[in-house]
Amino acid sequence: MNRKQFVEYVESTQRQLRRFLCALCCGDSALADDIAQETYIKAYMSSDGFRGDAKFSSWIYRIAYNTYVSHMRGARRTSALEAVAEVESGESADGTFRYQALYASLAKLPPAERTAILLYYFDDSPVKEIARITGATENTVCQQLSRGRRHLRAFLERPGL
Amino acid sequence: MKENDPLKDMFADFNPPMSSTADFMARLDVRLDAVEMIAERTRRSRRRSRVALCVAALAGMVAGALMMALMPYFESVLAGALQLGLAAREYLPLAGWAATAALSVAAAMAAYDISSSLLDRQVCRVG
């Protein structure tokens, strides 16, 4: 894959990927952008290993997920996530805080459940593909989806959110 | 499965504020340039060391062959000059082989240094 082709692929996928990462990072769009940049650089460096028969977006999501996981392992940003979760929902009318309730609910989900939910709802990815991206089995993904949905609904229905 | 799912509508509306696509692509472009530059330098450096290694091996072999060809001459000159006895003369071939090995290694190392510095200069002139 040459640079021109790669840039075309990036242009077609970056918006969706950044949106996904922004939700995965619970609204930290600067961190989401950094992870997206790192993802594309990693992808470019190993683009010789990309098989044309696979979907470019699946391949990118897999790299993004691994980058996110290693970043979280290294940075231990849990305190920041907890801070997001504690923001009062009264500010949700403001444009910046529009998704605060969603971020707060997502922050309470374990990363694996959050990833499965986001891939399922954002990208319309089938369970098989989510399993491929996250490296889990299809059964595990089904359980994560079901648990994640239940948790998310419970958090969102809580009074005050 | 997603029909009548309130979460589906919530995620469909999700459009968080993000930096512009142009900014993101410009930043990525700069980083891709840096990646390409480093990759190119690594490629050149590998090529350079391969060539220098070939030159070093060739120089070592030539030096070794020359020493081997000249060994009988050196042995007779040394034996005559030092007026060695028969017992001492038995050790001359051993000393000759050791000298051959040392000279071959020295020639190979010198050739590696010279060729890599010459190739470095060539790269600097071109790039």
Contacts between the chains, C-beta under 8 A, distances in Angstrom:
chain1	res1	chain2	res2	distance
A	3	B	32	6.7
A	3	B	36	7.4
A	7	B	25	7.7
A	7	B	29	7.9
A	7	B	32	7.9
A	10	B	25	7.3
A	10	B	28	6.7
A	11	B	21	7.7
A	11	B	25	6.9
A	14	B	21	6.7
A	14	B	24	6.2
A	14	B	25	7.4
A	15	B	21	6.6
A	18	B	18	5.5
A	18	B	24	7.2
A	19	B	14	6.9
A	19	B	15	7.3
A	19	B	16	6.7
A	19	B	18	7.3
A	22	B	16	4.8
A	22	B	18	6.3
A	23	B	14	6.6
A	23	B	16	7.4
A	27	B	16	6.6
A	29	B	16	6.2
A	29	B	17	6.6
A	29	B	18	5.2
A	29	B	19	7.1
A	32	B	18	7.5
A	33	B	18	7.2
A	33	B	19	5.9
A	33	B	24	6.5
A	36	B	24	7.3
A	37	B	24	7.7
A	37	B	27	6.3
A	37	B	28	5.9
A	37	B	31	6.4
A	40	B	28	5.7
A	41	B	28	7.7
A	41	B	31	5.6
A	41	B	32	7.3
A	41	B	35	6.1
A	44	B	32	6.0
A	44	B	35	6.3
A	45	B	35	6.3
A	45	B	39	7.8
A	95	B	17	7.4
A	96	B	17	7.0
A	99	B	14	6.7
A	99	B	16	6.0
A	102	B	10	6.7
A	102	B	14	7.1
A	117	B	7	7.7
A	118	B	11	7.8
A	121	B	2	7.8
A	121	B	7	6.2
A	121	B	8	6.2
A	121	B	11	3.9
A	121	B	12	7.9
A	122	B	11	6.0
A	122	B	14	7.5
A	149	B	5	8.0
A	149	B	7	6.4
A	152	B	7	6.2
A	153	B	6	7.5
A	153	B	7	7.0
A	156	B	10	7.7
